[in-house]
Amino acid sequence: MVQRIDVTGADGVRLAAWEFREPPAEPRKPAVLLLHGLMGRALHWAGTARWLGEHRRVVALDQRGHGHSSRPAGPDRAASLGREAFVADAEAVIEQLGLAPVVLIGHSMGALTGWQLAARRPELVQALVICDMRASALGEASQQEWEEWFRRWPLPFPTQDAARRWFGEDDPRVERPDPGRGAFFAEVMHEAPDGWRPVFSRSQMLTVRETWVHDAHWEELAQVRCPTLVVRALDGDLGRAEAQEMVRVLPAGQYAEIPDAGHYVHYDQPAALREALEPFLEGVAVS
């Protein structure tokens, strides 16, 4: 069973949330909200959501500008795609669907949204999982690299499989074949009249990234009081030293490392990710 639930986010933006299996009649464990990363979608969490949903309610969100959720419009695009809006959207989903106190599991940008919400509204969050997201600032050079990377995309792709191959093998940013990365990007392509194109606006994605890439987020991380698991993919974006410092800064931080996994760890090593998450989640008490 896959059920779509429409939620009203900040500034009236229409958000699509998804449940990938029937919630248990009597959930024995806290509900979970899954937050994807930049350019992602709720569908990316389908496999994770199904095993999580055996004993708890699990909701995955298409964040604004992603998946089936609305793309904010209007003159103040920076504000409508900024950190405050993403955090307020997650807050709205938790409150409107009655998920609190919830376990937040976020990947990359979704993890940042999760810890910002946990810092600001601790009563809403029972526990937090941070998957491969840095707390340090990335800087202007990183943003310029992304702008150049977007320009290199050979759009439109003739087929969805061609997109999978390019992002997993032929993309200049790929140092070695990365099937998880290829699968991730294949699933954010849709068939347009002239071929396969991303379901999101690349210019909006750059705007979203611009709102957090220049800032460090250590102060908010230190304000997260709930149990928090920092998951590092061995070949991902988060270095070991920074991940361990994040655990040290967190008042109730724990650490897990997934070998043979790139940034898109839930695609590269879903079984290993489950092994890392289950012991942590078992320790999260029902409120």
VOGU-3710 file (C-alpha; in Angstrom, 3 decimals, decimal comma):
1> mvqridvtga> 0,000/0,000/0,000  1,296/3,436/-0,964  -0,836/6,313/0,242  -0,338/9,972/-0,574  -1,234/12,523/2,102  -1,432/16,206/1,199  -0,112/18,617/3,825  -0,017/22,400/3,897  3,489/23,664/4,528  4,901/27,089/5,334
11> dgvrlaawef> 3,404/29,935/3,319  0,640/27,624/2,100  2,899/25,476/-0,080  1,295/22,143/-0,948  3,407/19,214/0,233  3,058/15,541/-0,675  3,753/13,043/2,108  3,715/9,288/1,599  3,115/6,116/3,607  4,487/2,996/1,919
21> reppaeprkp> 2,579/0,434/3,989  -0,491/0,294/6,182  0,379/1,704/9,644  0,157/-0,901/12,434  -3,194/-0,888/14,241  -1,360/-0,409/17,541  2,099/1,061/16,833  4,514/-0,083/19,526  7,248/2,383/18,684  7,506/6,126/17,912
31> avlllhglmg> 6,506/7,299/14,459  9,215/8,118/11,911  9,487/11,012/9,453  11,933/10,460/6,565  13,555/13,512/4,954  15,421/13,116/1,654  18,386/15,185/0,520  18,794/17,855/-2,140  17,300/16,716/-5,480  15,802/13,654/-3,774
41> ralhwagtar> 12,228/12,535/-3,260  10,190/10,487/-0,793  10,309/7,497/-3,163  14,009/7,110/-2,359  13,037/5,948/1,138  10,562/3,250/-0,006  12,696/0,251/0,983  13,643/1,765/4,333  10,050/2,795/5,026  8,733/-0,728/4,516
51> wlgehrrvva> 10,892/-2,378/7,170  10,538/0,545/9,541  6,754/0,331/9,173  6,482/-3,151/10,641  5,945/-1,757/14,156  5,529/1,988/13,726  3,925/4,614/11,540  6,346/5,864/8,870  5,892/8,937/6,672  8,268/10,131/3,929
61> ldqrghghss> 8,032/13,727/2,717  8,566/15,201/-0,728  10,133/18,471/0,406  9,193/21,733/-1,307  10,428/21,934/-4,866  10,980/18,164/-4,953  8,964/15,153/-6,067  5,216/15,794/-6,091  5,338/18,799/-3,761  4,839/22,289/-5,149
71> rpagpdraas> 7,633/24,496/-6,418  7,448/27,796/-4,545  6,814/30,770/-6,820  6,979/34,500/-6,281  9,531/37,284/-6,136  11,194/36,277/-2,850  12,504/32,920/-4,029  15,446/32,888/-1,609  13,075/33,034/1,367  10,640/30,496/-0,066
81> lgreafvada> 13,514/28,054/-0,631  15,481/28,890/2,506  16,248/26,945/5,646  13,377/28,441/7,628  10,853/27,229/5,063  12,178/23,663/4,976  12,233/23,420/8,761  8,728/24,892/9,024  7,469/22,365/6,484  8,791/19,440/8,517
91> eavieqlgla> 7,233/20,954/11,622  3,892/21,273/9,808  3,956/17,627/8,703  4,651/16,416/12,228  1,884/18,528/13,735  -0,761/18,036/11,041  -0,264/14,244/10,921  0,037/13,845/14,697  3,500/12,230/14,583  5,060/13,861/17,648
101> pvvlighsmg> 7,283/13,004/19,355  8,787/11,642/16,160  12,013/9,971/15,085  13,543/12,067/12,309  15,742/10,242/9,789  17,373/12,575/7,291  19,811/12,136/4,441  22,178/14,978/3,512  20,152/18,221/3,361  17,225/16,395/4,988
111> altgwqlaar> 19,488/15,618/7,947  20,270/19,315/8,324  16,549/20,074/8,331  16,133/17,385/10,973  18,708/18,729/13,392  17,583/22,323/12,929  14,035/21,295/13,818  15,217/19,183/16,757  17,160/22,174/18,083  14,228/24,569/17,762
121> rpelvqalvi> 11,309/22,326/18,716  12,751/19,611/20,975  9,298/18,581/22,189  8,469/17,341/18,672  11,499/15,074/18,234  12,150/11,820/20,092  15,360/10,902/18,273  17,364/11,878/15,203  19,430/10,084/12,540  21,903/12,131/10,465
131> cdmrasalge> 22,963/10,328/7,271  26,109/11,685/5,597  25,686/15,425/6,204  28,438/17,834/7,196  28,142/20,529/9,869  30,963/22,647/8,468  30,572/25,329/5,798  31,323/24,263/2,225  31,893/27,738/0,809  31,576/29,588/-2,474
141> asqqeweewf> 33,978/27,334/-4,378  31,679/24,398/-3,709  28,670/26,329/-4,984  30,497/27,296/-8,160  31,464/23,656/-8,723  27,792/22,719/-8,548  26,831/25,419/-11,023  29,409/24,064/-13,474  28,276/20,496/-12,828  24,666/21,353/-13,627
151> rrwplpfptq> 25,769/22,886/-16,914  27,465/19,609/-17,865  24,342/17,495/-17,630  23,712/16,162/-21,174  19,989/16,887/-21,141  17,704/15,513/-22,303  18,663/11,895/-21,755  17,287/9,582/-24,456  16,139/7,016/-21,864  15,936/6,692/-18,099
161> daarrwfged> 18,615/4,001/-18,276  20,911/6,460/-20,081  20,521/8,805/-17,109  21,360/5,943/-14,748  24,531/5,145/-16,675  25,672/8,768/-16,954  25,289/9,610/-13,276  26,638/6,240/-12,137  29,553/5,897/-14,582  30,166/8,761/-17,033
171> dprverpdpg> 29,653/11,868/-14,882  33,056/13,612/-14,442  32,350/13,786/-10,700  32,295/9,961/-10,469  35,737/8,547/-9,677  34,592/4,937/-9,984  31,277/3,282/-10,984  28,604/4,106/-8,400  25,359/2,126/-8,974  23,637/3,763/-6,013
181> rgaffaevmh> 24,239/7,216/-7,408  23,011/6,148/-10,835  19,829/4,672/-9,359  19,222/7,795/-7,276  19,305/10,126/-10,274  17,387/7,773/-12,572  14,478/7,999/-10,135  14,355/11,804/-10,258  13,970/11,847/-14,042  10,641/12,027/-15,854
191> eapdgwrpvf> 9,776/11,557/-19,501  9,340/14,894/-21,292  8,378/15,350/-24,957  12,044/15,515/-25,981  13,485/12,883/-23,604  14,166/12,408/-19,882  14,651/15,446/-17,654  14,817/16,060/-13,866  11,551/16,536/-12,006  13,085/19,523/-10,189
201> srsqmltvre> 14,363/22,899/-11,333  18,158/22,977/-11,293  18,131/26,744/-10,710  15,894/26,226/-7,671  18,233/23,534/-6,361  21,121/25,981/-6,580  19,048/28,537/-4,677  18,216/25,963/-1,997  21,876/25,071/-1,627  22,934/28,730/-1,559
211> twvhdahwee> 20,913/29,238/1,616  23,017/26,816/3,685  26,283/26,062/1,895  28,121/29,153/3,221  27,236/28,592/6,876  28,537/26,247/9,527  25,803/24,538/11,577  27,680/23,447/14,687  25,814/25,727/17,069  22,413/24,281/16,172
221> laqvrcptlv> 23,831/20,756/16,259  25,004/21,305/19,829  21,453/22,305/20,798  20,026/18,907/19,800  19,290/17,147/23,099  17,619/13,967/21,888  19,513/10,728/21,118  21,205/11,227/17,741  22,957/8,753/15,460  25,524/10,145/13,013
231> vraldgdlgr> 25,841/7,753/10,068  28,933/8,114/7,900  29,215/6,461/4,487  32,857/5,417/4,091  33,052/6,878/0,565  30,519/9,652/1,155  30,747/13,393/1,758  31,248/13,308/5,537  34,818/12,722/6,688  35,568/10,550/9,705
241> aeaqemvrvl> 37,157/13,334/11,766  34,201/15,659/11,230  31,685/12,895/11,909  33,369/12,044/15,197  33,487/15,721/16,164  29,753/15,933/15,452  29,200/13,015/17,828  31,329/14,748/20,458  29,392/18,020/20,102  26,012/16,300/20,388
251> pagqyaeipd> 24,882/15,842/24,006  23,575/12,347/23,196  25,480/11,468/20,037  26,299/8,017/18,673  28,315/6,975/15,625  27,905/4,403/12,855  30,012/3,852/9,744  28,866/2,050/6,597  31,687/0,453/4,563  31,587/0,280/0,754
261> aghyvhydqp> 28,950/3,018/0,594  28,901/6,346/-1,183  26,884/9,429/-0,322  23,630/7,741/-1,362  24,066/5,152/1,345  20,419/3,995/1,341  20,986/2,856/-2,269  24,545/1,557/-1,967  24,149/-0,500/1,194  20,493/-0,682/2,327
271> aalrealepf> 21,039/-3,837/4,387  24,077/-2,366/6,164  22,165/0,843/6,848  19,363/-1,178/8,396  21,880/-2,990/10,613  23,178/0,382/11,811  19,748/1,892/12,406  17,943/-0,965/14,134  19,996/-1,087/17,381  19,766/2,692/17,720
281> legvavs> 16,012/2,734/17,092  15,440/-0,129/19,521  16,897/2,088/22,220  14,381/4,863/21,536  11,660/4,510/24,114  7,973/4,907/23,316  6,701/8,168/24,749
//
